Amino acid sequence: MAVDPKALAAKIREMYPEIAKYKLEMDVSFDAAKKAWLVKLVKDSHELLTHVEEKDAEDCLKGVKCVYLGHQIGQFVRVYCEGGQGACAV
């Protein structure tokens, strides 16, 4: 299964509506050298860059699992946006 970056980004946004709520910028791209999808979230001067293995991205789109990706993105939202900093004011 070939992963469409727009479909992967849509799945991530579906899993984390906080991305839209806090107006986080998100970029999803494939790194051929690493054979992994790179997901970058940015808000002001803070950013998270994480990767998702090809197989994990496929499984995520099939609804099988999105554990690693969900953990990384969820942690960024919780710590940076919802934590004591409250840096992602809506």
Summary of the structure (lengths in Angstrom):
residues: 90
radius of gyration: 12.9
end to end distance: 36.9
largest distance: 40.9
contacts: 252
relative contact order: 0.20
helix: 42%
strand: 26%
